[in-house]
Amino acid sequence: MADAEPEKKPEKKKRPLSDILFHKKPSAILILLLQKKESYPAILARESKQSYVYASALIERFEIEGLVSCTKEGKNLVVRLTEKGEAVAQALSAAMTLLD
């Protein structure tokens, strides 16, 4: 019997940022930061009603995209909106207000 080649997993496609932002939970993080100015990932996760793991992954993606900045303050990670993030959060908030 010949050994079969192991199946290769398909590469994970990077979703466009617009696909992420127009979902309620991801945009909730940015809107919460717009209201609070800064927060911790655990608080953002709890207040946006999502898991810490999911919220952390979103925050990491938002940082890569330049929407948030993350800084260590002691043992804690503090998340803040960048200028670009603030503009996006304001636009999302306005769009959600119009759509709700």
C-alpha positions as CSV (number, residue, x, y, z in Angstrom):
1,M,0.0,0.0,0.0
2,A,1.4,3.4,-1.0
3,D,1.4,6.1,1.6
4,A,-1.1,8.8,0.7
5,E,0.1,12.4,0.8
6,P,-1.3,14.4,3.7
7,E,-4.1,16.7,2.8
8,K,-3.1,20.3,2.7
9,K,-5.3,22.8,4.4
10,P,-6.4,25.6,2.2
11,E,-4.8,28.9,3.1
12,K,-7.0,31.1,5.2
13,K,-8.0,34.1,3.2
14,K,-7.6,37.5,4.8
15,R,-11.1,39.1,4.9
16,P,-11.3,42.7,3.8
17,L,-11.6,45.1,6.7
18,S,-15.0,46.3,5.5
19,D,-16.4,42.8,5.9
20,I,-15.4,42.8,9.5
21,L,-16.5,46.4,10.4
22,F,-20.1,46.0,9.3
23,H,-20.8,43.3,11.7
24,K,-22.2,44.4,15.0
25,K,-19.7,42.9,17.5
26,P,-16.5,44.1,15.8
27,S,-17.8,47.6,15.3
28,A,-19.0,47.6,18.9
29,I,-15.4,47.6,20.1
30,L,-14.6,50.8,18.1
31,I,-17.8,52.5,19.2
32,L,-17.1,51.7,22.8
33,L,-13.6,53.1,22.5
34,L,-15.1,56.3,20.9
35,Q,-17.2,56.7,24.1
36,K,-14.5,55.7,26.6
37,K,-11.3,57.1,24.9
38,E,-9.3,54.1,26.3
39,S,-10.0,50.7,27.7
40,Y,-8.7,47.2,28.4
41,P,-9.4,44.2,26.1
42,A,-11.3,42.3,28.8
43,I,-13.6,45.2,29.5
44,L,-14.2,45.8,25.7
45,A,-15.0,42.1,25.3
46,R,-17.4,42.0,28.2
47,E,-19.2,45.3,27.2
48,S,-19.5,44.2,23.6
49,K,-20.8,40.8,24.6
50,Q,-18.1,38.7,23.0
51,S,-15.4,36.3,24.1
52,Y,-12.0,37.7,25.2
53,V,-10.3,35.6,22.6
54,Y,-12.4,37.0,19.8
55,A,-12.1,40.6,21.0
56,S,-8.4,40.2,21.4
57,A,-8.1,39.0,17.8
58,L,-10.2,41.9,16.6
59,I,-8.1,44.4,18.5
60,E,-4.9,42.9,17.0
61,R,-6.4,43.2,13.5
62,F,-7.5,46.8,14.2
63,E,-4.0,47.6,15.4
64,I,-2.5,46.2,12.2
65,E,-4.9,48.3,10.2
66,G,-4.0,51.4,12.2
67,L,-7.4,51.9,13.8
68,V,-6.2,51.4,17.4
69,S,-2.9,51.6,19.3
70,C,-2.1,49.3,22.2
71,T,0.3,50.2,24.9
72,K,1.4,48.2,28.0
73,E,0.9,50.1,31.2
74,G,2.2,47.8,34.0
75,K,0.7,44.4,33.5
76,N,-2.3,45.8,31.5
77,L,-2.7,46.4,27.8
78,V,-4.5,49.7,27.1
79,V,-6.3,50.2,23.8
80,R,-6.9,53.6,22.3
81,L,-8.3,54.8,19.0
82,T,-5.9,56.4,16.5
83,E,-7.1,59.4,14.5
84,K,-8.1,57.0,11.7
85,G,-9.9,54.7,14.1
86,E,-11.8,57.6,15.6
87,A,-12.9,58.7,12.1
88,V,-14.0,55.1,11.3
89,A,-15.8,54.8,14.7
90,Q,-17.7,58.0,14.2
91,A,-18.8,57.0,10.7
92,L,-19.9,53.5,12.0
93,S,-21.8,55.1,14.9
94,A,-23.5,57.5,12.5
95,A,-24.4,54.7,10.1
96,M,-25.7,52.5,12.8
97,T,-27.8,55.3,14.2
98,L,-29.3,55.8,10.7
99,L,-30.0,52.1,10.2
100,D,-31.4,51.3,13.6
